[in-house]
Amino acid sequence: MSAQPTFEDAQRELEQIVERLERGEAGLDEAIGLWERGEELYKLCVGKLDAAQGKIEELARRVESAKP
């Protein structure tokens, strides 16, 4: 299994997929494959954003609890 792409790499690849699909460059089979890859990348990006939000909220709670 290969390493997960960074958020930025996944977002960039997803943007490229969307552009290709919008331009109609791919045949049907390739378009389906691109769509499936796009769904994977979207889920990965949402997961990373959710994780980052959770970390930020936890840090904010720590700051609040540390206030005198």
Phi and psi in radians as a Rosetta constraint file:
Dihedral C 1 N 2 CA 2 C 2 CIRCULARHARMONIC -1.465 0.35
Dihedral N 2 CA 2 C 2 N 3 CIRCULARHARMONIC 2.823 0.35
Dihedral C 2 N 3 CA 3 C 3 CIRCULARHARMONIC -1.196 0.35
Dihedral N 3 CA 3 C 3 N 4 CIRCULARHARMONIC 2.586 0.35
Dihedral C 3 N 4 CA 4 C 4 CIRCULARHARMONIC -1.184 0.35
Dihedral N 4 CA 4 C 4 N 5 CIRCULARHARMONIC 2.462 0.35
Dihedral C 4 N 5 CA 5 C 5 CIRCULARHARMONIC -1.219 0.35
Dihedral N 5 CA 5 C 5 N 6 CIRCULARHARMONIC 2.775 0.35
Dihedral C 5 N 6 CA 6 C 6 CIRCULARHARMONIC -1.187 0.35
Dihedral N 6 CA 6 C 6 N 7 CIRCULARHARMONIC 2.893 0.35
Dihedral C 6 N 7 CA 7 C 7 CIRCULARHARMONIC -0.988 0.35
Dihedral N 7 CA 7 C 7 N 8 CIRCULARHARMONIC -0.792 0.35
Dihedral C 7 N 8 CA 8 C 8 CIRCULARHARMONIC -1.108 0.35
Dihedral N 8 CA 8 C 8 N 9 CIRCULARHARMONIC -0.741 0.35
Dihedral C 8 N 9 CA 9 C 9 CIRCULARHARMONIC -1.139 0.35
Dihedral N 9 CA 9 C 9 N 10 CIRCULARHARMONIC -0.737 0.35
Dihedral C 9 N 10 CA 10 C 10 CIRCULARHARMONIC -1.122 0.35
Dihedral N 10 CA 10 C 10 N 11 CIRCULARHARMONIC -0.737 0.35
Dihedral C 10 N 11 CA 11 C 11 CIRCULARHARMONIC -1.107 0.35
Dihedral N 11 CA 11 C 11 N 12 CIRCULARHARMONIC -0.751 0.35
Dihedral C 11 N 12 CA 12 C 12 CIRCULARHARMONIC -1.075 0.35
Dihedral N 12 CA 12 C 12 N 13 CIRCULARHARMONIC -0.808 0.35
Dihedral C 12 N 13 CA 13 C 13 CIRCULARHARMONIC -1.110 0.35
Dihedral N 13 CA 13 C 13 N 14 CIRCULARHARMONIC -0.715 0.35
Dihedral C 13 N 14 CA 14 C 14 CIRCULARHARMONIC -1.088 0.35
Dihedral N 14 CA 14 C 14 N 15 CIRCULARHARMONIC -0.734 0.35
Dihedral C 14 N 15 CA 15 C 15 CIRCULARHARMONIC -1.079 0.35
Dihedral N 15 CA 15 C 15 N 16 CIRCULARHARMONIC -0.701 0.35
Dihedral C 15 N 16 CA 16 C 16 CIRCULARHARMONIC -1.131 0.35
Dihedral N 16 CA 16 C 16 N 17 CIRCULARHARMONIC -0.708 0.35
Dihedral C 16 N 17 CA 17 C 17 CIRCULARHARMONIC -1.088 0.35
Dihedral N 17 CA 17 C 17 N 18 CIRCULARHARMONIC -0.813 0.35
Dihedral C 17 N 18 CA 18 C 18 CIRCULARHARMONIC -1.043 0.35
Dihedral N 18 CA 18 C 18 N 19 CIRCULARHARMONIC -0.775 0.35
Dihedral C 18 N 19 CA 19 C 19 CIRCULARHARMONIC -1.050 0.35
Dihedral N 19 CA 19 C 19 N 20 CIRCULARHARMONIC -0.784 0.35
Dihedral C 19 N 20 CA 20 C 20 CIRCULARHARMONIC -1.101 0.35
Dihedral N 20 CA 20 C 20 N 21 CIRCULARHARMONIC -0.764 0.35
Dihedral C 20 N 21 CA 21 C 21 CIRCULARHARMONIC -1.143 0.35
Dihedral N 21 CA 21 C 21 N 22 CIRCULARHARMONIC -0.700 0.35
Dihedral C 21 N 22 CA 22 C 22 CIRCULARHARMONIC -1.154 0.35
Dihedral N 22 CA 22 C 22 N 23 CIRCULARHARMONIC -0.601 0.35
Dihedral C 22 N 23 CA 23 C 23 CIRCULARHARMONIC -1.385 0.35
Dihedral N 23 CA 23 C 23 N 24 CIRCULARHARMONIC -0.222 0.35
Dihedral C 23 N 24 CA 24 C 24 CIRCULARHARMONIC 1.233 0.35
Dihedral N 24 CA 24 C 24 N 25 CIRCULARHARMONIC 0.534 0.35
Dihedral C 24 N 25 CA 25 C 25 CIRCULARHARMONIC -1.308 0.35
Dihedral N 25 CA 25 C 25 N 26 CIRCULARHARMONIC -0.393 0.35
Dihedral C 25 N 26 CA 26 C 26 CIRCULARHARMONIC -1.754 0.35
Dihedral N 26 CA 26 C 26 N 27 CIRCULARHARMONIC 2.556 0.35
Dihedral C 26 N 27 CA 27 C 27 CIRCULARHARMONIC -1.259 0.35
Dihedral N 27 CA 27 C 27 N 28 CIRCULARHARMONIC 3.075 0.35
Dihedral C 27 N 28 CA 28 C 28 CIRCULARHARMONIC -1.019 0.35
Dihedral N 28 CA 28 C 28 N 29 CIRCULARHARMONIC -0.899 0.35
Dihedral C 28 N 29 CA 29 C 29 CIRCULARHARMONIC -1.083 0.35
Dihedral N 29 CA 29 C 29 N 30 CIRCULARHARMONIC -0.745 0.35
Dihedral C 29 N 30 CA 30 C 30 CIRCULARHARMONIC -1.172 0.35
Dihedral N 30 CA 30 C 30 N 31 CIRCULARHARMONIC -0.683 0.35
Dihedral C 30 N 31 CA 31 C 31 CIRCULARHARMONIC -1.082 0.35
Dihedral N 31 CA 31 C 31 N 32 CIRCULARHARMONIC -0.697 0.35
Dihedral C 31 N 32 CA 32 C 32 CIRCULARHARMONIC -1.108 0.35
Dihedral N 32 CA 32 C 32 N 33 CIRCULARHARMONIC -0.773 0.35
Dihedral C 32 N 33 CA 33 C 33 CIRCULARHARMONIC -1.082 0.35
Dihedral N 33 CA 33 C 33 N 34 CIRCULARHARMONIC -0.718 0.35
Dihedral C 33 N 34 CA 34 C 34 CIRCULARHARMONIC -1.125 0.35
Dihedral N 34 CA 34 C 34 N 35 CIRCULARHARMONIC -0.730 0.35
Dihedral C 34 N 35 CA 35 C 35 CIRCULARHARMONIC -1.057 0.35
Dihedral N 35 CA 35 C 35 N 36 CIRCULARHARMONIC -0.791 0.35
Dihedral C 35 N 36 CA 36 C 36 CIRCULARHARMONIC -1.093 0.35
Dihedral N 36 CA 36 C 36 N 37 CIRCULARHARMONIC -0.745 0.35
Dihedral C 36 N 37 CA 37 C 37 CIRCULARHARMONIC -1.118 0.35
Dihedral N 37 CA 37 C 37 N 38 CIRCULARHARMONIC -0.688 0.35
Dihedral C 37 N 38 CA 38 C 38 CIRCULARHARMONIC -1.065 0.35
Dihedral N 38 CA 38 C 38 N 39 CIRCULARHARMONIC -0.703 0.35
Dihedral C 38 N 39 CA 39 C 39 CIRCULARHARMONIC -1.098 0.35
Dihedral N 39 CA 39 C 39 N 40 CIRCULARHARMONIC -0.737 0.35
Dihedral C 39 N 40 CA 40 C 40 CIRCULARHARMONIC -1.055 0.35
Dihedral N 40 CA 40 C 40 N 41 CIRCULARHARMONIC -0.801 0.35
Dihedral C 40 N 41 CA 41 C 41 CIRCULARHARMONIC -1.155 0.35
Dihedral N 41 CA 41 C 41 N 42 CIRCULARHARMONIC -0.690 0.35
Dihedral C 41 N 42 CA 42 C 42 CIRCULARHARMONIC -1.059 0.35
Dihedral N 42 CA 42 C 42 N 43 CIRCULARHARMONIC -0.821 0.35
Dihedral C 42 N 43 CA 43 C 43 CIRCULARHARMONIC -1.083 0.35
Dihedral N 43 CA 43 C 43 N 44 CIRCULARHARMONIC -0.704 0.35
Dihedral C 43 N 44 CA 44 C 44 CIRCULARHARMONIC -1.087 0.35
Dihedral N 44 CA 44 C 44 N 45 CIRCULARHARMONIC -0.791 0.35
Dihedral C 44 N 45 CA 45 C 45 CIRCULARHARMONIC -1.111 0.35
Dihedral N 45 CA 45 C 45 N 46 CIRCULARHARMONIC -0.796 0.35
Dihedral C 45 N 46 CA 46 C 46 CIRCULARHARMONIC -1.084 0.35
Dihedral N 46 CA 46 C 46 N 47 CIRCULARHARMONIC -0.722 0.35
Dihedral C 46 N 47 CA 47 C 47 CIRCULARHARMONIC -1.074 0.35
Dihedral N 47 CA 47 C 47 N 48 CIRCULARHARMONIC -0.748 0.35
Dihedral C 47 N 48 CA 48 C 48 CIRCULARHARMONIC -1.172 0.35
Dihedral N 48 CA 48 C 48 N 49 CIRCULARHARMONIC -0.684 0.35
Dihedral C 48 N 49 CA 49 C 49 CIRCULARHARMONIC -1.145 0.35
Dihedral N 49 CA 49 C 49 N 50 CIRCULARHARMONIC -0.733 0.35
Dihedral C 49 N 50 CA 50 C 50 CIRCULARHARMONIC -1.082 0.35
Dihedral N 50 CA 50 C 50 N 51 CIRCULARHARMONIC -0.738 0.35
Dihedral C 50 N 51 CA 51 C 51 CIRCULARHARMONIC -1.122 0.35
Dihedral N 51 CA 51 C 51 N 52 CIRCULARHARMONIC -0.724 0.35
Dihedral C 51 N 52 CA 52 C 52 CIRCULARHARMONIC -1.128 0.35
Dihedral N 52 CA 52 C 52 N 53 CIRCULARHARMONIC -0.730 0.35
Dihedral C 52 N 53 CA 53 C 53 CIRCULARHARMONIC -1.082 0.35
Dihedral N 53 CA 53 C 53 N 54 CIRCULARHARMONIC -0.733 0.35
Dihedral C 53 N 54 CA 54 C 54 CIRCULARHARMONIC -1.066 0.35
Dihedral N 54 CA 54 C 54 N 55 CIRCULARHARMONIC -0.721 0.35
Dihedral C 54 N 55 CA 55 C 55 CIRCULARHARMONIC -1.142 0.35
Dihedral N 55 CA 55 C 55 N 56 CIRCULARHARMONIC -0.729 0.35
Dihedral C 55 N 56 CA 56 C 56 CIRCULARHARMONIC -1.112 0.35
Dihedral N 56 CA 56 C 56 N 57 CIRCULARHARMONIC -0.753 0.35
Dihedral C 56 N 57 CA 57 C 57 CIRCULARHARMONIC -1.100 0.35
Dihedral N 57 CA 57 C 57 N 58 CIRCULARHARMONIC -0.695 0.35
Dihedral C 57 N 58 CA 58 C 58 CIRCULARHARMONIC -1.126 0.35
Dihedral N 58 CA 58 C 58 N 59 CIRCULARHARMONIC -0.746 0.35
Dihedral C 58 N 59 CA 59 C 59 CIRCULARHARMONIC -1.111 0.35
Dihedral N 59 CA 59 C 59 N 60 CIRCULARHARMONIC -0.689 0.35
Dihedral C 59 N 60 CA 60 C 60 CIRCULARHARMONIC -1.114 0.35
Dihedral N 60 CA 60 C 60 N 61 CIRCULARHARMONIC -0.697 0.35
Dihedral C 60 N 61 CA 61 C 61 CIRCULARHARMONIC -1.101 0.35
Dihedral N 61 CA 61 C 61 N 62 CIRCULARHARMONIC -0.707 0.35
Dihedral C 61 N 62 CA 62 C 62 CIRCULARHARMONIC -1.097 0.35
Dihedral N 62 CA 62 C 62 N 63 CIRCULARHARMONIC -0.738 0.35
Dihedral C 62 N 63 CA 63 C 63 CIRCULARHARMONIC -1.100 0.35
Dihedral N 63 CA 63 C 63 N 64 CIRCULARHARMONIC -0.768 0.35
Dihedral C 63 N 64 CA 64 C 64 CIRCULARHARMONIC -1.102 0.35
Dihedral N 64 CA 64 C 64 N 65 CIRCULARHARMONIC -0.736 0.35
Dihedral C 64 N 65 CA 65 C 65 CIRCULARHARMONIC -1.268 0.35
Dihedral N 65 CA 65 C 65 N 66 CIRCULARHARMONIC -0.368 0.35
Dihedral C 65 N 66 CA 66 C 66 CIRCULARHARMONIC -1.492 0.35
Dihedral N 66 CA 66 C 66 N 67 CIRCULARHARMONIC -0.201 0.35
Dihedral C 66 N 67 CA 67 C 67 CIRCULARHARMONIC -1.216 0.35
Dihedral N 67 CA 67 C 67 N 68 CIRCULARHARMONIC 2.465 0.35
